[in-house]
Amino acid sequence: MNLSHSIAPIVSLIAGILILLVPRLLNYIVAIYLIVIGLIGLFGTGSIRL
């Protein structure tokens, strides 16, 4: 059985549940997401395999 899954769906699921439970977290989750995507876009993933 192959267990190689991407981390993005798991992070999205957890973020969605947290937003439903604590709507004030939406600003922080979106900000962190945009910062991470921006950094990956600028510097690339290098040797990180997600």
PDBQT receptor file of N, H, CA, C and O in Angstrom, charges set to zero:
ATOM      1  N   MET A   1       0.844  -1.180   0.000  1.00  0.00    +0.000 N 
ATOM      2  CA  MET A   1       0.000   0.000   0.000  1.00  0.00    +0.000 C 
ATOM      3  C   MET A   1       0.887   1.239   0.000  1.00  0.00    +0.000 C 
ATOM      4  O   MET A   1       1.836   1.332   0.778  1.00  0.00    +0.000 OA
ATOM      5  N   ASN A   2       0.573   2.185  -0.872  1.00  0.00    +0.000 N 
ATOM      6  H   ASN A   2      -0.198   2.109  -1.504  1.00  0.00    +0.000 HD
ATOM      7  CA  ASN A   2       1.375   3.396  -0.994  1.00  0.00    +0.000 C 
ATOM      8  C   ASN A   2       0.785   4.490  -0.125  1.00  0.00    +0.000 C 
ATOM      9  O   ASN A   2      -0.386   4.839  -0.281  1.00  0.00    +0.000 OA
ATOM     10  N   LEU A   3       1.578   5.039   0.789  1.00  0.00    +0.000 N 
ATOM     11  H   LEU A   3       2.529   4.756   0.915  1.00  0.00    +0.000 HD
ATOM     12  CA  LEU A   3       1.090   6.054   1.725  1.00  0.00    +0.000 C 
ATOM     13  C   LEU A   3       1.670   7.435   1.440  1.00  0.00    +0.000 C 
ATOM     14  O   LEU A   3       1.773   8.263   2.345  1.00  0.00    +0.000 OA
ATOM     15  N   SER A   4       2.047   7.688   0.201  1.00  0.00    +0.000 N 
ATOM     16  H   SER A   4       1.963   7.016  -0.535  1.00  0.00    +0.000 HD
ATOM     17  CA  SER A   4       2.600   9.005  -0.109  1.00  0.00    +0.000 C 
ATOM     18  C   SER A   4       1.464   9.967  -0.421  1.00  0.00    +0.000 C 
ATOM     19  O   SER A   4       0.909   9.958  -1.519  1.00  0.00    +0.000 OA
ATOM     20  N   HIS A   5       1.130  10.788   0.553  1.00  0.00    +0.000 N 
ATOM     21  H   HIS A   5       1.581  10.795   1.445  1.00  0.00    +0.000 HD
ATOM     22  CA  HIS A   5       0.068  11.772   0.404  1.00  0.00    +0.000 C 
ATOM     23  C   HIS A   5       0.665  13.174   0.479  1.00  0.00    +0.000 C 
ATOM     24  O   HIS A   5       1.704  13.398   1.099  1.00  0.00    +0.000 OA
ATOM     25  N   SER A   6      -0.011  14.092  -0.158  1.00  0.00    +0.000 N 
ATOM     26  H   SER A   6      -0.855  13.910  -0.662  1.00  0.00    +0.000 HD
ATOM     27  CA  SER A   6       0.412  15.484  -0.085  1.00  0.00    +0.000 C 
ATOM     28  C   SER A   6      -0.061  16.075   1.241  1.00  0.00    +0.000 C 
ATOM     29  O   SER A   6      -1.088  15.664   1.780  1.00  0.00    +0.000 OA
ATOM     30  N   ILE A   7       0.678  17.023   1.749  1.00  0.00    +0.000 N 
ATOM     31  H   ILE A   7       1.513  17.357   1.311  1.00  0.00    +0.000 HD
ATOM     32  CA  ILE A   7       0.324  17.636   3.033  1.00  0.00    +0.000 C 
ATOM     33  C   ILE A   7      -0.733  18.727   2.864  1.00  0.00    +0.000 C 
ATOM     34  O   ILE A   7      -1.405  19.082   3.833  1.00  0.00    +0.000 OA
ATOM     35  N   ALA A   8      -0.893  19.263   1.659  1.00  0.00    +0.000 N 
ATOM     36  H   ALA A   8      -0.348  18.975   0.872  1.00  0.00    +0.000 HD
ATOM     37  CA  ALA A   8      -1.825  20.364   1.425  1.00  0.00    +0.000 C 
ATOM     38  C   ALA A   8      -3.278  20.035   1.797  1.00  0.00    +0.000 C 
ATOM     39  O   ALA A   8      -3.923  20.852   2.454  1.00  0.00    +0.000 OA
ATOM     40  N   PRO A   9      -3.815  18.880   1.405  1.00  0.00    +0.000 N 
ATOM     41  CA  PRO A   9      -5.204  18.592   1.785  1.00  0.00    +0.000 C 
ATOM     42  C   PRO A   9      -5.396  18.469   3.295  1.00  0.00    +0.000 C 
ATOM     43  O   PRO A   9      -6.440  18.858   3.819  1.00  0.00    +0.000 OA
ATOM     44  N   ILE A  10      -4.416  17.941   3.985  1.00  0.00    +0.000 N 
ATOM     45  H   ILE A  10      -3.568  17.625   3.559  1.00  0.00    +0.000 HD
ATOM     46  CA  ILE A  10      -4.519  17.793   5.441  1.00  0.00    +0.000 C 
ATOM     47  C   ILE A  10      -4.506  19.166   6.101  1.00  0.00    +0.000 C 
ATOM     48  O   ILE A  10      -5.296  19.431   7.007  1.00  0.00    +0.000 OA
ATOM     49  N   VAL A  11      -3.607  20.039   5.646  1.00  0.00    +0.000 N 
ATOM     50  H   VAL A  11      -2.965  19.823   4.910  1.00  0.00    +0.000 HD
ATOM     51  CA  VAL A  11      -3.542  21.395   6.194  1.00  0.00    +0.000 C 
ATOM     52  C   VAL A  11      -4.833  22.143   5.907  1.00  0.00    +0.000 C 
ATOM     53  O   VAL A  11      -5.340  22.859   6.770  1.00  0.00    +0.000 OA
ATOM     54  N   SER A  12      -5.369  21.985   4.704  1.00  0.00    +0.000 N 
ATOM     55  H   SER A  12      -4.957  21.403   4.002  1.00  0.00    +0.000 HD
ATOM     56  CA  SER A  12      -6.622  22.655   4.340  1.00  0.00    +0.000 C 
ATOM     57  C   SER A  12      -7.781  22.183   5.207  1.00  0.00    +0.000 C 
ATOM     58  O   SER A  12      -8.608  22.986   5.640  1.00  0.00    +0.000 OA
ATOM     59  N   LEU A  13      -7.840  20.902   5.454  1.00  0.00    +0.000 N 
ATOM     60  H   LEU A  13      -7.169  20.249   5.102  1.00  0.00    +0.000 HD
ATOM     61  CA  LEU A  13      -8.902  20.351   6.295  1.00  0.00    +0.000 C 
ATOM     62  C   LEU A  13      -8.818  20.886   7.715  1.00  0.00    +0.000 C 
ATOM     63  O   LEU A  13      -9.828  21.295   8.288  1.00  0.00    +0.000 OA
ATOM     64  N   ILE A  14      -7.633  20.886   8.280  1.00  0.00    +0.000 N 
ATOM     65  H   ILE A  14      -6.812  20.554   7.815  1.00  0.00    +0.000 HD
ATOM     66  CA  ILE A  14      -7.449  21.395   9.645  1.00  0.00    +0.000 C 
ATOM     67  C   ILE A  14      -7.778  22.881   9.710  1.00  0.00    +0.000 C 
ATOM     68  O   ILE A  14      -8.436  23.333  10.648  1.00  0.00    +0.000 OA
ATOM     69  N   ALA A  15      -7.320  23.645   8.710  1.00  0.00    +0.000 N 
ATOM     70  H   ALA A  15      -6.786  23.278   7.949  1.00  0.00    +0.000 HD
ATOM     71  CA  ALA A  15      -7.604  25.084   8.688  1.00  0.00    +0.000 C 
ATOM     72  C   ALA A  15      -9.102  25.338   8.580  1.00  0.00    +0.000 C 
ATOM     73  O   ALA A  15      -9.629  26.222   9.255  1.00  0.00    +0.000 OA
ATOM     74  N   GLY A  16      -9.789  24.577   7.744  1.00  0.00    +0.000 N 
ATOM     75  H   GLY A  16      -9.361  23.858   7.196  1.00  0.00    +0.000 HD
ATOM     76  CA  GLY A  16     -11.232  24.734   7.603  1.00  0.00    +0.000 C 
ATOM     77  C   GLY A  16     -11.980  24.459   8.892  1.00  0.00    +0.000 C 
ATOM     78  O   GLY A  16     -12.910  25.187   9.240  1.00  0.00    +0.000 OA
ATOM     79  N   ILE A  17     -11.584  23.420   9.598  1.00  0.00    +0.000 N 
ATOM     80  H   ILE A  17     -10.828  22.829   9.315  1.00  0.00    +0.000 HD
ATOM     81  CA  ILE A  17     -12.225  23.094  10.873  1.00  0.00    +0.000 C 
ATOM     82  C   ILE A  17     -11.961  24.190  11.896  1.00  0.00    +0.000 C 
ATOM     83  O   ILE A  17     -12.867  24.590  12.628  1.00  0.00    +0.000 OA
ATOM     84  N   LEU A  18     -10.725  24.675  11.950  1.00  0.00    +0.000 N 
ATOM     85  H   LEU A  18      -9.989  24.350  11.355  1.00  0.00    +0.000 HD
ATOM     86  CA  LEU A  18     -10.398  25.743  12.896  1.00  0.00    +0.000 C 
ATOM     87  C   LEU A  18     -11.176  27.020  12.598  1.00  0.00    +0.000 C 
ATOM     88  O   LEU A  18     -11.621  27.709  13.515  1.00  0.00    +0.000 OA
ATOM     89  N   ILE A  19     -11.340  27.336  11.302  1.00  0.00    +0.000 N 
ATOM     90  H   ILE A  19     -10.978  26.776  10.556  1.00  0.00    +0.000 HD
ATOM     91  CA  ILE A  19     -12.099  28.533  10.941  1.00  0.00    +0.000 C 
ATOM     92  C   ILE A  19     -13.556  28.391  11.351  1.00  0.00    +0.000 C 
ATOM     93  O   ILE A  19     -14.172  29.360  11.794  1.00  0.00    +0.000 OA
ATOM     94  N   LEU A  20     -14.112  27.195  11.209  1.00  0.00    +0.000 N 
ATOM     95  H   LEU A  20     -13.611  26.408  10.849  1.00  0.00    +0.000 HD
ATOM     96  CA  LEU A  20     -15.497  26.979  11.642  1.00  0.00    +0.000 C 
ATOM     97  C   LEU A  20     -15.630  27.119  13.152  1.00  0.00    +0.000 C 
ATOM     98  O   LEU A  20     -16.615  27.673  13.641  1.00  0.00    +0.000 OA
ATOM     99  N   LEU A  21     -14.651  26.622  13.887  1.00  0.00    +0.000 N 
ATOM    100  H   LEU A  21     -13.851  26.171  13.489  1.00  0.00    +0.000 HD
ATOM    101  CA  LEU A  21     -14.726  26.665  15.350  1.00  0.00    +0.000 C 
ATOM    102  C   LEU A  21     -14.407  28.054  15.897  1.00  0.00    +0.000 C 
ATOM    103  O   LEU A  21     -15.062  28.526  16.826  1.00  0.00    +0.000 OA
ATOM    104  N   VAL A  22     -13.406  28.700  15.323  1.00  0.00    +0.000 N 
ATOM    105  H   VAL A  22     -12.874  28.316  14.568  1.00  0.00    +0.000 HD
ATOM    106  CA  VAL A  22     -12.961  30.010  15.802  1.00  0.00    +0.000 C 
ATOM    107  C   VAL A  22     -12.817  30.939  14.590  1.00  0.00    +0.000 C 
ATOM    108  O   VAL A  22     -11.728  31.039  14.024  1.00  0.00    +0.000 OA
ATOM    109  N   PRO A  23     -13.890  31.614  14.185  1.00  0.00    +0.000 N 
ATOM    110  CA  PRO A  23     -13.844  32.448  12.973  1.00  0.00    +0.000 C 
ATOM    111  C   PRO A  23     -12.787  33.552  13.009  1.00  0.00    +0.000 C 
ATOM    112  O   PRO A  23     -12.346  34.001  11.951  1.00  0.00    +0.000 OA
ATOM    113  N   ARG A  24     -12.372  34.000  14.187  1.00  0.00    +0.000 N 
ATOM    114  H   ARG A  24     -12.730  33.636  15.046  1.00  0.00    +0.000 HD
ATOM    115  CA  ARG A  24     -11.338  35.044  14.271  1.00  0.00    +0.000 C 
ATOM    116  C   ARG A  24      -9.998  34.558  13.748  1.00  0.00    +0.000 C 
ATOM    117  O   ARG A  24      -9.130  35.372  13.434  1.00  0.00    +0.000 OA
ATOM    118  N   LEU A  25      -9.813  33.239  13.648  1.00  0.00    +0.000 N 
ATOM    119  H   LEU A  25     -10.519  32.578  13.904  1.00  0.00    +0.000 HD
ATOM    120  CA  LEU A  25      -8.543  32.706  13.145  1.00  0.00    +0.000 C 
ATOM    121  C   LEU A  25      -8.392  32.890  11.642  1.00  0.00    +0.000 C 
ATOM    122  O   LEU A  25      -7.296  32.719  11.108  1.00  0.00    +0.000 OA
ATOM    123  N   LEU A  26      -9.474  33.236  10.950  1.00  0.00    +0.000 N 
ATOM    124  H   LEU A  26     -10.364  33.375  11.383  1.00  0.00    +0.000 HD
ATOM    125  CA  LEU A  26      -9.425  33.342   9.488  1.00  0.00    +0.000 C 
ATOM    126  C   LEU A  26      -8.339  34.310   9.038  1.00  0.00    +0.000 C 
ATOM    127  O   LEU A  26      -7.588  34.006   8.111  1.00  0.00    +0.000 OA
ATOM    128  N   ASN A  27      -8.247  35.464   9.676  1.00  0.00    +0.000 N 
ATOM    129  H   ASN A  27      -8.857  35.711  10.429  1.00  0.00    +0.000 HD
ATOM    130  CA  ASN A  27      -7.232  36.448   9.286  1.00  0.00    +0.000 C 
ATOM    131  C   ASN A  27      -5.823  35.882   9.422  1.00  0.00    +0.000 C 
ATOM    132  O   ASN A  27      -4.992  36.068   8.533  1.00  0.00    +0.000 OA
ATOM    133  N   TYR A  28      -5.552  35.202  10.511  1.00  0.00    +0.000 N 
ATOM    134  H   TYR A  28      -6.227  35.050  11.234  1.00  0.00    +0.000 HD
ATOM    135  CA  TYR A  28      -4.219  34.652  10.738  1.00  0.00    +0.000 C 
ATOM    136  C   TYR A  28      -3.900  33.522   9.766  1.00  0.00    +0.000 C 
ATOM    137  O   TYR A  28      -2.790  33.443   9.240  1.00  0.00    +0.000 OA
ATOM    138  N   ILE A  29      -4.870  32.656   9.533  1.00  0.00    +0.000 N 
ATOM    139  H   ILE A  29      -5.772  32.720   9.961  1.00  0.00    +0.000 HD
ATOM    140  CA  ILE A  29      -4.644  31.522   8.633  1.00  0.00    +0.000 C 
ATOM    141  C   ILE A  29      -4.377  32.015   7.217  1.00  0.00    +0.000 C 
ATOM    142  O   ILE A  29      -3.461  31.526   6.555  1.00  0.00    +0.000 OA
ATOM    143  N   VAL A  30      -5.168  32.978   6.746  1.00  0.00    +0.000 N 
ATOM    144  H   VAL A  30      -5.911  33.375   7.284  1.00  0.00    +0.000 HD
ATOM    145  CA  VAL A  30      -4.962  33.517   5.401  1.00  0.00    +0.000 C 
ATOM    146  C   VAL A  30      -3.615  34.224   5.316  1.00  0.00    +0.000 C 
ATOM    147  O   VAL A  30      -2.898  34.067   4.328  1.00  0.00    +0.000 OA
ATOM    148  N   ALA A  31      -3.261  35.001   6.337  1.00  0.00    +0.000 N 
ATOM    149  H   ALA A  31      -3.843  35.129   7.140  1.00  0.00    +0.000 HD
ATOM    150  CA  ALA A  31      -1.981  35.706   6.323  1.00  0.00    +0.000 C 
ATOM    151  C   ALA A  31      -0.804  34.732   6.281  1.00  0.00    +0.000 C 
ATOM    152  O   ALA A  31       0.131  34.921   5.503  1.00  0.00    +0.000 OA
ATOM    153  N   ILE A  32      -0.847  33.706   7.106  1.00  0.00    +0.000 N 
ATOM    154  H   ILE A  32      -1.607  33.553   7.738  1.00  0.00    +0.000 HD
ATOM    155  CA  ILE A  32       0.235  32.717   7.129  1.00  0.00    +0.000 C 
ATOM    156  C   ILE A  32       0.326  31.994   5.791  1.00  0.00    +0.000 C 
ATOM    157  O   ILE A  32       1.422  31.771   5.277  1.00  0.00    +0.000 OA
ATOM    158  N   TYR A  33      -0.822  31.627   5.227  1.00  0.00    +0.000 N 
ATOM    159  H   TYR A  33      -1.712  31.808   5.645  1.00  0.00    +0.000 HD
ATOM    160  CA  TYR A  33      -0.846  30.952   3.937  1.00  0.00    +0.000 C 
ATOM    161  C   TYR A  33      -0.206  31.823   2.854  1.00  0.00    +0.000 C 
ATOM    162  O   TYR A  33       0.622  31.345   2.078  1.00  0.00    +0.000 OA
ATOM    163  N   LEU A  34      -0.589  33.096   2.802  1.00  0.00    +0.000 N 
ATOM    164  H   LEU A  34      -1.262  33.485   3.432  1.00  0.00    +0.000 HD
ATOM    165  CA  LEU A  34      -0.043  33.981   1.783  1.00  0.00    +0.000 C 
ATOM    166  C   LEU A  34       1.456  34.190   1.952  1.00  0.00    +0.000 C 
ATOM    167  O   LEU A  34       2.188  34.246   0.964  1.00  0.00    +0.000 OA
ATOM    168  N   ILE A  35       1.919  34.305   3.193  1.00  0.00    +0.000 N 
ATOM    169  H   ILE A  35       1.325  34.259   3.996  1.00  0.00    +0.000 HD
ATOM    170  CA  ILE A  35       3.349  34.463   3.447  1.00  0.00    +0.000 C 
ATOM    171  C   ILE A  35       4.114  33.222   3.002  1.00  0.00    +0.000 C 
ATOM    172  O   ILE A  35       5.158  33.336   2.359  1.00  0.00    +0.000 OA
ATOM    173  N   VAL A  36       3.610  32.049   3.334  1.00  0.00    +0.000 N 
ATOM    174  H   VAL A  36       2.763  31.956   3.856  1.00  0.00    +0.000 HD
ATOM    175  CA  VAL A  36       4.291  30.803   2.964  1.00  0.00    +0.000 C 
ATOM    176  C   VAL A  36       4.326  30.641   1.445  1.00  0.00    +0.000 C 
ATOM    177  O   VAL A  36       5.369  30.299   0.887  1.00  0.00    +0.000 OA
ATOM    178  N   ILE A  37       3.205  30.881   0.772  1.00  0.00    +0.000 N 
ATOM    179  H   ILE A  37       2.358  31.159   1.225  1.00  0.00    +0.000 HD
ATOM    180  CA  ILE A  37       3.165  30.757  -0.687  1.00  0.00    +0.000 C 
ATOM    181  C   ILE A  37       4.102  31.784  -1.330  1.00  0.00    +0.000 C 
ATOM    182  O   ILE A  37       4.773  31.476  -2.316  1.00  0.00    +0.000 OA
ATOM    183  N   GLY A  38       4.151  32.994  -0.781  1.00  0.00    +0.000 N 
ATOM    184  H   GLY A  38       3.607  33.244   0.020  1.00  0.00    +0.000 HD
ATOM    185  CA  GLY A  38       5.057  34.015  -1.299  1.00  0.00    +0.000 C 
ATOM    186  C   GLY A  38       6.513  33.624  -1.150  1.00  0.00    +0.000 C 
ATOM    187  O   GLY A  38       7.304  33.808  -2.076  1.00  0.00    +0.000 OA
ATOM    188  N   LEU A  39       6.876  33.085   0.008  1.00  0.00    +0.000 N 
ATOM    189  H   LEU A  39       6.233  32.936   0.759  1.00  0.00    +0.000 HD
ATOM    190  CA  LEU A  39       8.261  32.662   0.236  1.00  0.00    +0.000 C 
ATOM    191  C   LEU A  39       8.642  31.504  -0.672  1.00  0.00    +0.000 C 
ATOM    192  O   LEU A  39       9.754  31.459  -1.199  1.00  0.00    +0.000 OA
ATOM    193  N   ILE A  40       7.721  30.571  -0.853  1.00  0.00    +0.000 N 
ATOM    194  H   ILE A  40       6.818  30.607  -0.425  1.00  0.00    +0.000 HD
ATOM    195  CA  ILE A  40       7.995  29.445  -1.756  1.00  0.00    +0.000 C 
ATOM    196  C   ILE A  40       8.157  29.958  -3.177  1.00  0.00    +0.000 C 
ATOM    197  O   ILE A  40       9.016  29.477  -3.917  1.00  0.00    +0.000 OA
ATOM    198  N   GLY A  41       7.341  30.932  -3.567  1.00  0.00    +0.000 N 
ATOM    199  H   GLY A  41       6.644  31.324  -2.966  1.00  0.00    +0.000 HD
ATOM    200  CA  GLY A  41       7.457  31.499  -4.901  1.00  0.00    +0.000 C 
ATOM    201  C   GLY A  41       8.773  32.233  -5.117  1.00  0.00    +0.000 C 
ATOM    202  O   GLY A  41       9.356  32.163  -6.199  1.00  0.00    +0.000 OA
ATOM    203  N   LEU A  42       9.238  32.933  -4.096  1.00  0.00    +0.000 N 
ATOM    204  H   LEU A  42       8.764  32.990  -3.217  1.00  0.00    +0.000 HD
ATOM    205  CA  LEU A  42      10.489  33.680  -4.218  1.00  0.00    +0.000 C 
ATOM    206  C   LEU A  42      11.722  32.786  -4.194  1.00  0.00    +0.000 C 
ATOM    207  O   LEU A  42      12.620  32.923  -5.025  1.00  0.00    +0.000 OA
ATOM    208  N   PHE A  43      11.753  31.880  -3.241  1.00  0.00    +0.000 N 
ATOM    209  H   PHE A  43      11.023  31.769  -2.566  1.00  0.00    +0.000 HD
ATOM    210  CA  PHE A  43      12.958  31.082  -3.028  1.00  0.00    +0.000 C 
ATOM    211  C   PHE A  43      12.883  29.669  -3.589  1.00  0.00    +0.000 C 
ATOM    212  O   PHE A  43      13.905  28.989  -3.680  1.00  0.00    +0.000 OA
ATOM    213  N   GLY A  44      11.700  29.220  -3.965  1.00  0.00    +0.000 N 
ATOM    214  H   GLY A  44      10.869  29.773  -3.892  1.00  0.00    +0.000 HD
ATOM    215  CA  GLY A  44      11.548  27.846  -4.438  1.00  0.00    +0.000 C 
ATOM    216  C   GLY A  44      11.534  26.875  -3.272  1.00  0.00    +0.000 C 
ATOM    217  O   GLY A  44      11.798  27.255  -2.131  1.00  0.00    +0.000 OA
ATOM    218  N   THR A  45      11.234  25.653  -3.557  1.00  0.00    +0.000 N 
ATOM    219  H   THR A  45      11.020  25.344  -4.483  1.00  0.00    +0.000 HD
ATOM    220  CA  THR A  45      11.169  24.650  -2.484  1.00  0.00    +0.000 C 
ATOM    221  C   THR A  45      12.516  24.019  -2.215  1.00  0.00    +0.000 C 
ATOM    222  O   THR A  45      12.703  23.398  -1.169  1.00  0.00    +0.000 OA
ATOM    223  N   GLY A  46      13.462  24.157  -3.130  1.00  0.00    +0.000 N 
ATOM    224  H   GLY A  46      13.311  24.662  -3.980  1.00  0.00    +0.000 HD
ATOM    225  CA  GLY A  46      14.785  23.574  -2.909  1.00  0.00    +0.000 C 
ATOM    226  C   GLY A  46      14.696  22.070  -2.819  1.00  0.00    +0.000 C 
ATOM    227  O   GLY A  46      14.259  21.417  -3.767  1.00  0.00    +0.000 OA
ATOM    228  N   SER A  47      15.097  21.515  -1.711  1.00  0.00    +0.000 N 
ATOM    229  H   SER A  47      15.452  22.046  -0.941  1.00  0.00    +0.000 HD
ATOM    230  CA  SER A  47      15.076  20.063  -1.545  1.00  0.00    +0.000 C 
ATOM    231  C   SER A  47      13.869  19.589  -0.770  1.00  0.00    +0.000 C 
ATOM    232  O   SER A  47      13.779  18.408  -0.435  1.00  0.00    +0.000 OA
ATOM    233  N   ILE A  48      12.916  20.502  -0.470  1.00  0.00    +0.000 N 
ATOM    234  H   ILE A  48      12.990  21.461  -0.742  1.00  0.00    +0.000 HD
ATOM    235  CA  ILE A  48      11.721  20.111   0.282  1.00  0.00    +0.000 C 
ATOM    236  C   ILE A  48      10.765  19.402  -0.652  1.00  0.00    +0.000 C 
ATOM    237  O   ILE A  48      10.400  19.940  -1.697  1.00  0.00    +0.000 OA
ATOM    238  N   ARG A  49      10.359  18.213  -0.289  1.00  0.00    +0.000 N 
ATOM    239  H   ARG A  49      10.655  17.775   0.560  1.00  0.00    +0.000 HD
ATOM    240  CA  ARG A  49       9.401  17.435  -1.076  1.00  0.00    +0.000 C 
ATOM    241  C   ARG A  49       8.148  17.237  -0.256  1.00  0.00    +0.000 C 
ATOM    242  O   ARG A  49       8.118  16.395   0.642  1.00  0.00    +0.000 OA
ATOM    243  N   LEU A  50       7.094  18.015  -0.558  1.00  0.00    +0.000 N 
ATOM    244  H   LEU A  50       7.118  18.698  -1.288  1.00  0.00    +0.000 HD
ATOM    245  CA  LEU A  50       5.835  17.896   0.187  1.00  0.00    +0.000 C 
ATOM    246  C   LEU A  50       4.835  17.080  -0.580  1.00  0.00    +0.000 C 
ATOM    247  O   LEU A  50       3.717  16.873  -0.110  1.00  0.00    +0.000 OA
TER     248      LEU A  50
